[in-house]
Amino acid sequence: MFGMVKNSLFGKAEAWPCRVLNKGEKDNVAYEERVYEGGKFATVELTGKPFDEALNEAALKLLKYVGGSNNQGAGMGMMSPVCTTVFSADDGSLQHKIKVLLRIPSQFQANPPSPTDEAIQIEQREEMTIYSTQFGGYAKEVDYVNYAAKLSSVLDNEKSFHKDFYFCNGYDPPMKPYGRRNEVWLLKSEQSENKKAG
């Protein structure tokens, strides 16, 4: 079993398919507008635990699933990023409620193996348009909150996006010490489309 998990931790990850629509920079915050493909995702929801602890627990469950803890015993390989939906509290910190998403690798999209862990659900999700900013290092809750605030303030007057939740994304396995990539994504809201159309 560890061998399979090890492969999903160390192997080259398949990227979640997307296309970049626009790039911008304001007040030293670089950002991109991207469209991510829909598809089937393995998801885990956790409540009642601090963000960093909950994310580690949920990510490990998903790594085990793609590593072979499923009804086919299939080592599916890794997808990146590991995408975590977080919900803002009134003070800007994160509520103790997260939903972690991992896109099912392409060759298993049509018929994903069933998880052996009941905490994992398979979900069909729609394509989404997001605004993203990137940063390095081993990201913790405080980093994601900080960069979400920066991105929000840069976009606030020009773009419409959902303010009650956002996405925290990690692209690298835990053992990668350098050149780490993390991103905060704000989900574009339809209001901006309606403004243009109207």
C-alpha positions in Angstrom: 0.0 0.0 0.0 2.7 2.5 0.9 4.3 1.8 -2.5 1.2 3.0 -4.2 0.8 6.1 -2.1 4.5 6.8 -2.5 4.0 6.7 -6.3 1.2 9.2 -6.1 3.3 11.4 -3.8 6.5 11.3 -5.9 5.2 10.8 -9.5 4.6 13.5 -12.0 1.2 14.9 -11.5 -1.3 15.4 -14.4 -2.5 19.0 -14.5 -6.2 20.0 -14.2 -6.9 21.2 -17.8 -7.4 25.0 -18.0 -6.9 27.9 -20.3 -5.7 31.4 -19.4 -8.0 34.2 -20.5 -6.2 37.2 -19.2 -3.2 38.3 -17.1 -2.9 41.4 -15.0 -0.9 43.1 -12.3 -1.8 45.8 -9.9 -0.2 47.0 -6.6 2.5 44.3 -7.0 -0.1 41.5 -7.2 0.1 39.5 -10.4 -3.1 37.5 -11.3 -4.6 35.5 -14.0 -8.1 34.8 -15.2 -8.5 31.1 -16.1 -11.2 28.7 -17.1 -11.0 25.2 -15.6 -12.6 22.2 -17.2 -15.5 20.5 -15.4 -15.4 16.8 -14.8 -15.5 14.2 -12.0 -13.8 14.9 -8.8 -13.0 13.0 -5.6 -14.1 15.2 -2.7 -13.8 15.1 1.1 -15.6 17.5 3.5 -14.4 18.1 7.0 -15.8 20.3 9.8 -14.7 21.2 13.3 -10.9 21.2 12.8 -8.5 24.1 12.1 -7.6 24.5 8.4 -4.1 23.2 8.4 -5.0 20.0 10.3 -8.2 19.4 8.2 -6.4 19.9 4.9 -3.7 17.4 5.9 -6.2 14.8 6.9 -8.4 15.2 3.8 -5.5 15.4 1.4 -4.1 12.1 2.8 -7.5 10.4 2.2 -7.5 11.6 -1.4 -3.9 10.5 -2.0 -4.7 7.0 -0.7 -7.7 6.9 -3.0 -5.7 7.7 -6.2 -2.9 5.5 -4.9 -5.1 2.4 -4.9 -7.6 2.5 -2.0 -10.5 1.9 -4.3 -12.6 -0.9 -5.5 -10.4 -1.6 -8.5 -7.1 -1.3 -6.6 -6.1 1.1 -9.3 -3.1 3.4 -8.9 -4.5 6.3 -10.8 -1.6 8.7 -10.5 -1.8 12.2 -9.1 -3.6 15.3 -10.3 -2.7 18.9 -9.5 -3.6 21.0 -7.8 -5.2 19.7 -4.6 -8.0 22.3 -4.4 -9.6 23.3 -1.1 -12.8 25.3 -0.8 -12.7 27.5 2.3 -15.3 29.8 3.9 -14.4 33.2 5.3 -15.4 34.0 8.9 -16.4 37.6 9.7 -12.9 38.5 10.9 -11.3 37.3 7.7 -10.0 34.0 9.2 -11.3 30.7 7.9 -14.3 28.8 9.3 -13.6 25.2 10.5 -15.2 23.8 7.4 -13.5 22.8 4.2 -14.1 20.8 1.1 -11.1 19.3 -0.6 -11.3 18.5 -4.4 -9.0 16.3 -6.5 -9.8 16.0 -10.2 -10.0 12.3 -11.3 -7.1 11.6 -13.7 -8.2 11.7 -17.4 -8.1 8.0 -18.1 -10.5 7.3 -15.2 -12.9 10.3 -15.8 -15.5 8.2 -17.7 -15.7 5.5 -15.0 -13.9 6.4 -11.7 -13.1 3.6 -9.3 -15.3 3.7 -6.1 -13.5 4.8 -3.0 -13.1 2.4 -0.1 -13.1 5.3 2.3 -16.7 6.4 2.9 -15.6 10.0 3.6 -14.8 10.3 -0.1 -17.5 11.3 -2.6 -17.3 11.3 -6.4 -18.9 14.5 -7.8 -19.5 15.9 -11.2 -18.6 19.6 -11.3 -19.1 22.3 -13.9 -16.4 24.3 -15.7 -15.5 27.4 -13.7 -13.8 30.7 -14.3 -11.5 31.9 -11.6 -9.0 34.7 -10.7 -5.7 33.3 -9.4 -2.6 34.6 -7.7 0.5 32.5 -6.9 3.0 32.3 -4.1 5.7 29.9 -2.9 6.7 28.1 0.3 4.9 25.7 2.6 1.5 27.4 2.7 -0.5 27.6 5.9 -3.9 29.1 6.7 -2.3 32.6 7.4 -0.7 32.6 3.9 -3.8 31.7 2.0 -5.9 34.3 4.0 -3.2 37.0 3.3 -3.0 36.3 -0.4 -6.8 36.1 -0.7 -7.1 39.5 0.9 -4.5 40.9 -1.5 -6.2 39.5 -4.6 -9.6 40.6 -3.4 -8.5 44.2 -2.8 -6.8 44.3 -6.2 -9.9 43.0 -8.1 -12.6 44.5 -5.9 -13.6 47.5 -8.0 -13.1 46.0 -11.4 -14.2 42.3 -11.2 -17.2 40.4 -9.8 -16.3 37.4 -7.7 -17.8 35.4 -4.8 -16.7 36.8 -1.5 -18.1 34.2 0.9 -15.7 31.4 -0.1 -12.6 30.9 -2.2 -10.1 28.1 -3.2 -6.7 27.3 -1.7 -4.5 25.3 -4.0 -1.3 23.3 -3.5 0.6 21.9 -6.5 3.5 20.0 -4.9 4.0 16.9 -2.8 5.0 17.5 0.8 8.6 16.3 0.2 9.4 19.0 -2.3 11.3 21.6 -0.4 12.0 24.2 -3.1 10.1 25.9 -5.9 6.8 25.2 -4.3 3.6 26.6 -6.0 0.5 27.6 -4.1 -2.4 29.6 -5.4 -5.5 31.4 -4.2 -8.5 31.3 -6.6 -11.5 33.6 -6.4 -14.5 32.3 -8.3 -15.8 34.7 -10.9 -19.5 35.6 -10.4 -21.9 35.9 -13.3 -22.7 39.6 -12.4 -19.8 40.8 -14.5 -21.2 39.0 -17.5 -24.6 40.5 -17.0 -23.1 44.0 -16.7 -21.4 43.5 -20.1 -24.5 42.1 -21.7 -26.8 44.7 -20.2 
